[in-house]
Structure formats: structure tokens, C-alpha cells
Amino acid sequence: MGRITNAYELPAAGEIELAARLRMANLDLLPVLHELLRTRSVTRTAESFNMTQPAISRALRHLRAVFDDQLLVPNGREALLTERAQALVEPLRRTLGDLDRVLTPAGPFDPATETVHIQISTADYVTRLLAPILTEICAREAPHVVLDFTLVDIGNLEDLAKVDFMVGPRARGQALGKRLGSLPLWRDEMVCIASAANEALPARLTPAQFQASRYVAFRRGPRVPPDVHAQLQPTSPLEVAPVCTVHNFLVLGAVVARSESIALVPRKVARELARTERLRIVEIDYPRRHLFIDAYWSLAADSRRGRVWFRDLLTRAARQLA
């Protein structure tokens, strides 16, 4: 059986040895060593760091002990570098540069220059509404940001942490618990769509009239429990005997446009579908038809580069949908 590994394994022997050498070397003295090798002078190094010459002399003695080498050899007014010291100059310059980059706090995210990949789990109709707006804004302001709209089954906070954002009905997000971030985006409501040729259908349907008609329904998948589906679509209790089910709202519109069947969809997507399909919108007389669409994210995602900026972008996009 193979060895099981995890993120909390003890460091390798080489890493333990390196840690011991770093403690002995006193990393605070590396900039002093770099300046000593550059100036070849205790006096000038003391001036550079605004320190006393005795303090720099003590540092040099410590460094000589660490490297087991004289490093600087007196030669008249200017010291000479030993062979070991000469070999340290370039690696020391690179190391200090790398340490500076590691220890410098990250600045604000710059959408104009930085490259990030942001994954949003959501239904196809939300993608239809948001993707054109977000892509247009990113083309102007964030040319290196890549947006990935996908649909992931999110049943708990661990699932949510696998993506950057989930956009969906508020009832669904709240069911995941309280230890997550949320952002309200827009309000919607369910309506019925019918073919434009279906003139016999009244302008407003009662639940009984809807159920007496042939209708098609959106279904997330056979494994989604009824209570979860009700969170995704508040009128789903009406859809007890559909003649056809699909997992794509855009396909739902095409089916309705080419048949006598009707379907329940959010009003905003109904309007979008009516732009490309010969459809009419019919009101449904049902009290639980309202939808609140929010963005949700794992609190661990707050530290991911560009995610705070993207939440502001979602707010801007949602305003255009109002």
C-alpha cells in the first residue's frame, strides 16, 4: 500500500538543516553583509545604515564566524574581498531581491494589468444575463481577466470553496448556512412563456389553468431533491406532470416556441428569450413566484486575488439588469 501524505508532514531533513543554518546566520545581517561587500568598508557601511562603526564591526565578526571566512581583508585604505566573499556577491543580491518581493505586502488589485481566472457557478439563464455585461466591462477595464461560467452541484460550504462565486436564488444560498459571504444582485419573478402563435391562452393563468395545459419544465437533474429544486425555482410545486423536462432554460424557450406547450421561467430570462424566439409572456397567479438572485462565496475566497474587485463588478452588472 502506498504511503499516505498530507499537508502537515514533517519537513525533509535538508529543510531542517537549512532552518538551523538560517537561525545561526541571523538573516537581519544579510543586508549588512551585502553593503560590506559593496563598499568594502566598515565606516561607509555604518554610514549607510546609520549605525555605529563598533556595531558594524560586531556584525562583521559574526558573519566571519558564520561563513568561516575573513570575507574582508585589510589592504591599506580599502579592504579586499576574499574568494568566498566574491562568490557571495551575486547570490546575495538575488536573494535580497527575492526576500524583498516575498515580504513586501501585496498592493491593491490592478484589473488593467493583472491576470486572474474567476469561476462562477450558475444556471445558464444567469450566464445569459450576466456574461455579456461582464465580458464587455472586462474588455475595457480588465483585459487579462478570464471568466469561467460553469454549473457545479454545490451542496455545502466545501463545495462552495471549490469555485470563486455561486450566483443563484437567495433561498438556495441561505440553505448552505451563515458562514459564507453574500451579495444581493437583483429581484425577479416567475412568469409563464408561450408560443406567440398560441393566442388561445389568456394573459394571466391560475395554477389550475397552468396544470391543465401541456407544459415543459426546467429540471436541474434527477439527483436534485425536491426541496432543493423548490429553492432554485419557487413555482416548481406546480410542475407535477410535465410532458418534457430539460436542464437548460434556453432550450426550454426553443421547445415552447415550436410547440403548444408552455413553461415557467424568470421574467428577465423570458424577455431575453422573446428577443430570439417567437414567444409571449403570460402572468401566473401564484403567491410564491418571487426570486431574489444573490452572489455567494466561501469566506476563504476573500483572500484570492481580484475577488473583492469582482464583487464590485457584479454589483455594476446587476444595476444594468434592474
Helices and strands as residue ranges (DSSP letters): H 13-25, G 27-29, H 30-39, H 42-49, H 53-67, E 72-73, E 80-81, H 83-103, E 116-122, H 124-141, E 145-150, H 157-160, E 165-169, H 170-174, E 180-195, E 204-205, H 207-212, E 216-218, H 226-232, G 236-238, E 244-246, H 249-257, E 263-266, H 267-276, E 279-284, E 290-298, G 299-303, H 307-321
